[in-house]
Amino acid sequence: MNNIFYRFHSTKINLVAYTMNLLNLSHMIAEKRYHDITILSTTILSFIIGLIVGAYLTSMIYFFAILIVVPVLINLYITNHKINIQR
C-alpha cells in the first residue's frame, strides 16, 4: 500500500524544497544580493528548462532522451565555470 503513495509523497517533499528555493530567491531580491540572485536564478531556470525539455523528449523519443541531459549538464558546467572566474 505504501508504494501507491510513494510518488505523491516524494513529489510533495520536492515541492517543499522548490518553494523554499523561491522564498530564498525573493529574500535575496529584497536584500539586493545581486550576485547570489544570479546564481540561484540560473540554477532554477536551467533546472526548469531541462525538466520541461527532458520530459517532452522522454515522452516522444525514448532512446534520445540522454541527448537532452548532456547539453543541460554542459550548460550548468559552463555557467558555474563563468561564475567561478568572476570571483
VMD Tcl script that builds the backbone (N, CA, C; Angstrom):
set m [mol new atoms 261]
animate dup $m
set s [atomselect $m all]
$s set {name element resname resid chain x y z} {
  {N N MET 1 A 0.823 -1.202 0.000}
  {CA C MET 1 A 0.000 0.000 0.000}
  {C C MET 1 A 0.863 1.261 0.000}
  {N N ASN 2 A 2.024 1.213 0.649}
  {CA C ASN 2 A 2.883 2.391 0.699}
  {C C ASN 2 A 3.431 2.762 -0.673}
  {N N ASN 3 A 3.610 1.764 -1.556}
  {CA C ASN 3 A 4.163 2.054 -2.878}
  {C C ASN 3 A 3.240 2.930 -3.714}
  {N N ILE 4 A 1.941 2.852 -3.443}
  {CA C ILE 4 A 0.988 3.667 -4.196}
  {C C ILE 4 A 1.222 5.147 -3.922}
  {N N PHE 5 A 1.505 5.479 -2.656}
  {CA C PHE 5 A 1.634 6.879 -2.268}
  {C C PHE 5 A 3.072 7.372 -2.299}
  {N N TYR 6 A 4.017 6.520 -2.677}
  {CA C TYR 6 A 5.425 6.938 -2.658}
  {C C TYR 6 A 5.680 8.106 -3.601}
  {N N ARG 7 A 5.139 8.015 -4.813}
  {CA C ARG 7 A 5.363 9.067 -5.803}
  {C C ARG 7 A 4.776 10.393 -5.325}
  {N N PHE 8 A 3.584 10.339 -4.760}
  {CA C PHE 8 A 2.958 11.563 -4.253}
  {C C PHE 8 A 3.768 12.149 -3.112}
  {N N HIS 9 A 4.236 11.286 -2.215}
  {CA C HIS 9 A 4.993 11.753 -1.056}
  {C C HIS 9 A 6.314 12.380 -1.489}
  {N N SER 10 A 7.028 11.753 -2.416}
  {CA C SER 10 A 8.307 12.313 -2.863}
  {C C SER 10 A 8.083 13.611 -3.633}
  {N N THR 11 A 6.998 13.697 -4.388}
  {CA C THR 11 A 6.681 14.940 -5.096}
  {C C THR 11 A 6.388 16.054 -4.107}
  {N N LYS 12 A 5.684 15.706 -3.035}
  {CA C LYS 12 A 5.353 16.699 -2.018}
  {C C LYS 12 A 6.628 17.245 -1.374}
  {N N ILE 13 A 7.590 16.381 -1.085}
  {CA C ILE 13 A 8.849 16.824 -0.486}
  {C C ILE 13 A 9.617 17.698 -1.471}
  {N N ASN 14 A 9.647 17.329 -2.747}
  {CA C ASN 14 A 10.334 18.137 -3.754}
  {C C ASN 14 A 9.682 19.505 -3.903}
  {N N LEU 15 A 8.365 19.568 -3.856}
  {CA C LEU 15 A 7.685 20.856 -3.972}
  {C C LEU 15 A 8.014 21.761 -2.796}
  {N N VAL 16 A 8.186 21.185 -1.615}
  {CA C VAL 16 A 8.596 21.985 -0.459}
  {C C VAL 16 A 9.988 22.559 -0.693}
  {N N ALA 17 A 10.897 21.751 -1.226}
  {CA C ALA 17 A 12.254 22.234 -1.495}
  {C C ALA 17 A 12.240 23.329 -2.555}
  {N N TYR 18 A 11.460 23.164 -3.615}
  {CA C TYR 18 A 11.396 24.187 -4.658}
  {C C TYR 18 A 10.789 25.479 -4.112}
  {N N THR 19 A 9.763 25.347 -3.261}
  {CA C THR 19 A 9.151 26.529 -2.663}
  {C C THR 19 A 10.150 27.263 -1.782}
  {N N MET 20 A 10.954 26.517 -1.029}
  {CA C MET 20 A 11.974 27.156 -0.192}
  {C C MET 20 A 13.006 27.874 -1.050}
  {N N ASN 21 A 13.377 27.310 -2.199}
  {CA C ASN 21 A 14.305 27.991 -3.097}
  {C C ASN 21 A 13.711 29.293 -3.617}
  {N N LEU 22 A 12.430 29.282 -3.953}
  {CA C LEU 22 A 11.794 30.506 -4.440}
  {C C LEU 22 A 11.679 31.546 -3.332}
  {N N LEU 23 A 11.401 31.109 -2.111}
  {CA C LEU 23 A 11.375 32.045 -0.987}
  {C C LEU 23 A 12.758 32.628 -0.735}
  {N N ASN 24 A 13.780 31.790 -0.854}
  {CA C ASN 24 A 15.150 32.257 -0.700}
  {C C ASN 24 A 15.490 33.277 -1.780}
  {N N LEU 25 A 15.035 33.028 -2.997}
  {CA C LEU 25 A 15.271 33.955 -4.103}
  {C C LEU 25 A 14.600 35.300 -3.837}
  {N N SER 26 A 13.361 35.281 -3.375}
  {CA C SER 26 A 12.671 36.544 -3.092}
  {C C SER 26 A 13.331 37.288 -1.936}
  {N N HIS 27 A 13.854 36.548 -0.963}
  {CA C HIS 27 A 14.568 37.173 0.148}
  {C C HIS 27 A 15.842 37.840 -0.347}
  {N N MET 28 A 16.552 37.189 -1.270}
  {CA C MET 28 A 17.770 37.784 -1.832}
  {C C MET 28 A 17.446 39.039 -2.641}
  {N N ILE 29 A 16.319 39.026 -3.348}
  {CA C ILE 29 A 15.916 40.212 -4.106}
  {C C ILE 29 A 15.638 41.368 -3.144}
  {N N ALA 30 A 14.969 41.070 -2.030}
  {CA C ALA 30 A 14.673 42.114 -1.048}
  {C C ALA 30 A 15.952 42.679 -0.429}
  {N N GLU 31 A 16.954 41.830 -0.245}
  {CA C GLU 31 A 18.222 42.291 0.336}
  {C C GLU 31 A 19.175 42.856 -0.710}
  {N N LYS 32 A 18.799 42.775 -1.980}
  {CA C LYS 32 A 19.605 43.268 -3.106}
  {C C LYS 32 A 20.968 42.583 -3.170}
  {N N ARG 33 A 20.967 41.267 -2.975}
  {CA C ARG 33 A 22.195 40.478 -3.118}
  {C C ARG 33 A 22.222 39.949 -4.546}
  {N N TYR 34 A 22.643 40.806 -5.469}
  {CA C TYR 34 A 22.501 40.518 -6.895}
  {C C TYR 34 A 23.377 39.357 -7.355}
  {N N HIS 35 A 24.554 39.200 -6.770}
  {CA C HIS 35 A 25.426 38.090 -7.195}
  {C C HIS 35 A 24.787 36.743 -6.852}
  {N N ASP 36 A 24.251 36.634 -5.633}
  {CA C ASP 36 A 23.588 35.387 -5.231}
  {C C ASP 36 A 22.303 35.158 -6.018}
  {N N ILE 37 A 21.607 36.244 -6.347}
  {CA C ILE 37 A 20.375 36.126 -7.136}
  {C C ILE 37 A 20.683 35.519 -8.498}
  {N N THR 38 A 21.768 35.977 -9.110}
  {CA C THR 38 A 22.144 35.465 -10.431}
  {C C THR 38 A 22.423 33.973 -10.381}
  {N N ILE 39 A 23.151 33.537 -9.377}
  {CA C ILE 39 A 23.493 32.114 -9.260}
  {C C ILE 39 A 22.236 31.271 -9.060}
  {N N LEU 40 A 21.393 31.669 -8.113}
  {CA C LEU 40 A 20.194 30.883 -7.812}
  {C C LEU 40 A 19.203 30.915 -8.972}
  {N N SER 41 A 19.049 32.071 -9.614}
  {CA C SER 41 A 18.121 32.169 -10.748}
  {C C SER 41 A 18.576 31.296 -11.905}
  {N N THR 42 A 19.880 31.302 -12.174}
  {CA C THR 42 A 20.405 30.474 -13.261}
  {C C THR 42 A 20.175 29.002 -12.971}
  {N N THR 43 A 20.393 28.607 -11.732}
  {CA C THR 43 A 20.199 27.209 -11.354}
  {C C THR 43 A 18.735 26.801 -11.506}
  {N N ILE 44 A 17.830 27.613 -10.982}
  {CA C ILE 44 A 16.403 27.290 -11.056}
  {C C ILE 44 A 15.929 27.283 -12.508}
  {N N LEU 45 A 16.368 28.289 -13.285}
  {CA C LEU 45 A 15.941 28.382 -14.678}
  {C C LEU 45 A 16.440 27.201 -15.498}
  {N N SER 46 A 17.730 26.842 -15.344}
  {CA C SER 46 A 18.228 25.711 -16.128}
  {C C SER 46 A 17.567 24.408 -15.705}
  {N N PHE 47 A 17.242 24.274 -14.426}
  {CA C PHE 47 A 16.561 23.064 -13.974}
  {C C PHE 47 A 15.168 22.965 -14.593}
  {N N ILE 48 A 14.438 24.077 -14.592}
  {CA C ILE 48 A 13.073 24.062 -15.131}
  {C C ILE 48 A 13.084 23.804 -16.634}
  {N N ILE 49 A 13.991 24.474 -17.346}
  {CA C ILE 49 A 14.077 24.263 -18.797}
  {C C ILE 49 A 14.470 22.821 -19.102}
  {N N GLY 50 A 15.452 22.308 -18.376}
  {CA C GLY 50 A 15.873 20.925 -18.580}
  {C C GLY 50 A 14.769 19.938 -18.262}
  {N N LEU 51 A 13.992 20.232 -17.221}
  {CA C LEU 51 A 12.889 19.351 -16.842}
  {C C LEU 51 A 11.806 19.328 -17.919}
  {N N ILE 52 A 11.456 20.491 -18.432}
  {CA C ILE 52 A 10.409 20.564 -19.460}
  {C C ILE 52 A 10.856 19.877 -20.749}
  {N N VAL 53 A 12.041 20.239 -21.214}
  {CA C VAL 53 A 12.523 19.657 -22.473}
  {C C VAL 53 A 12.777 18.161 -22.313}
  {N N GLY 54 A 13.353 17.767 -21.183}
  {CA C GLY 54 A 13.615 16.350 -20.941}
  {C C GLY 54 A 12.341 15.534 -20.859}
  {N N ALA 55 A 11.315 16.083 -20.200}
  {CA C ALA 55 A 10.040 15.371 -20.101}
  {C C ALA 55 A 9.387 15.231 -21.471}
  {N N TYR 56 A 9.472 16.285 -22.270}
  {CA C TYR 56 A 8.885 16.226 -23.615}
  {C C TYR 56 A 9.596 15.186 -24.476}
  {N N LEU 57 A 10.925 15.233 -24.477}
  {CA C LEU 57 A 11.658 14.295 -25.325}
  {C C LEU 57 A 11.542 12.859 -24.834}
  {N N THR 58 A 11.473 12.685 -23.519}
  {CA C THR 58 A 11.333 11.328 -22.992}
  {C C THR 58 A 9.990 10.735 -23.395}
  {N N SER 59 A 8.955 11.557 -23.391}
  {CA C SER 59 A 7.646 11.027 -23.777}
  {C C SER 59 A 7.546 10.814 -25.288}
  {N N MET 60 A 8.291 11.597 -26.065}
  {CA C MET 60 A 8.209 11.484 -27.519}
  {C C MET 60 A 9.233 10.497 -28.087}
  {N N ILE 61 A 10.468 10.620 -27.647}
  {CA C ILE 61 A 11.545 9.806 -28.220}
  {C C ILE 61 A 12.327 9.197 -27.053}
  {N N TYR 62 A 12.058 7.959 -26.714}
  {CA C TYR 62 A 12.664 7.346 -25.539}
  {C C TYR 62 A 14.179 7.209 -25.674}
  {N N PHE 63 A 14.641 6.804 -26.818}
  {CA C PHE 63 A 16.059 6.494 -26.982}
  {C C PHE 63 A 16.935 7.740 -26.919}
  {N N PHE 64 A 16.430 8.864 -27.403}
  {CA C PHE 64 A 17.247 10.071 -27.495}
  {C C PHE 64 A 17.116 10.987 -26.279}
  {N N ALA 65 A 16.496 10.503 -25.214}
  {CA C ALA 65 A 16.337 11.332 -24.018}
  {C C ALA 65 A 17.688 11.717 -23.420}
  {N N ILE 66 A 18.686 10.860 -23.551}
  {CA C ILE 66 A 20.006 11.154 -22.998}
  {C C ILE 66 A 20.651 12.333 -23.717}
  {N N LEU 67 A 20.240 12.577 -24.958}
  {CA C LEU 67 A 20.807 13.703 -25.702}
  {C C LEU 67 A 20.414 15.050 -25.106}
  {N N ILE 68 A 19.366 15.067 -24.307}
  {CA C ILE 68 A 18.980 16.308 -23.658}
  {C C ILE 68 A 19.764 16.506 -22.366}
  {N N VAL 69 A 20.082 15.438 -21.678}
  {CA C VAL 69 A 20.786 15.551 -20.404}
  {C C VAL 69 A 22.178 16.142 -20.607}
  {N N VAL 70 A 22.859 15.743 -21.648}
  {CA C VAL 70 A 24.232 16.201 -21.882}
  {C C VAL 70 A 24.303 17.718 -22.093}
  {N N PRO 71 A 23.485 18.338 -22.965}
  {CA C PRO 71 A 23.577 19.803 -23.105}
  {C C PRO 71 A 23.226 20.560 -21.831}
  {N N VAL 72 A 22.262 20.040 -21.058}
  {CA C VAL 72 A 21.909 20.710 -19.805}
  {C C VAL 72 A 23.088 20.670 -18.843}
  {N N LEU 73 A 23.744 19.518 -18.729}
  {CA C LEU 73 A 24.904 19.420 -17.850}
  {C C LEU 73 A 26.049 20.304 -18.335}
  {N N ILE 74 A 26.253 20.370 -19.638}
  {CA C ILE 74 A 27.306 21.239 -20.182}
  {C C ILE 74 A 26.974 22.701 -19.895}
  {N N ASN 75 A 25.704 23.064 -20.044}
  {CA C ASN 75 A 25.290 24.436 -19.749}
  {C C ASN 75 A 25.531 24.780 -18.285}
  {N N LEU 76 A 25.190 23.875 -17.378}
  {CA C LEU 76 A 25.428 24.117 -15.958}
  {C C LEU 76 A 26.918 24.233 -15.662}
  {N N TYR 77 A 27.737 23.399 -16.295}
  {CA C TYR 77 A 29.180 23.454 -16.082}
  {C C TYR 77 A 29.754 24.782 -16.573}
  {N N ILE 78 A 29.342 25.214 -17.765}
  {CA C ILE 78 A 29.854 26.473 -18.319}
  {C C ILE 78 A 29.422 27.652 -17.451}
  {N N THR 79 A 28.170 27.648 -17.002}
  {CA C THR 79 A 27.680 28.728 -16.148}
  {C C THR 79 A 28.447 28.768 -14.842}
  {N N ASN 80 A 28.663 27.608 -14.239}
  {CA C ASN 80 A 29.401 27.540 -12.984}
  {C C ASN 80 A 30.841 27.992 -13.192}
  {N N HIS 81 A 31.432 27.618 -14.309}
  {CA C HIS 81 A 32.813 27.999 -14.602}
  {C C HIS 81 A 32.926 29.518 -14.773}
  {N N LYS 82 A 31.958 30.134 -15.456}
  {CA C LYS 82 A 31.970 31.588 -15.642}
  {C C LYS 82 A 31.821 32.315 -14.315}
  {N N ILE 83 A 30.948 31.804 -13.451}
  {CA C ILE 83 A 30.718 32.440 -12.153}
  {C C ILE 83 A 31.969 32.325 -11.288}
  {N N ASN 84 A 32.643 31.171 -11.332}
  {CA C ASN 84 A 33.861 30.999 -10.545}
  {C C ASN 84 A 34.985 31.891 -11.046}
  {N N ILE 85 A 35.031 32.158 -12.339}
  {CA C ILE 85 A 36.066 33.039 -12.885}
  {C C ILE 85 A 35.828 34.480 -12.429}
  {N N GLN 86 A 34.568 34.888 -12.304}
  {CA C GLN 86 A 34.249 36.254 -11.898}
  {C C GLN 86 A 34.634 36.532 -10.455}
  {N N ARG 87 A 34.710 35.519 -9.634}
  {CA C ARG 87 A 35.042 35.723 -8.221}
  {C C ARG 87 A 36.449 36.049 -8.091}
}
mol reanalyze $m
mol bondsrecalc $m
mol representation Tube
mol addrep $m
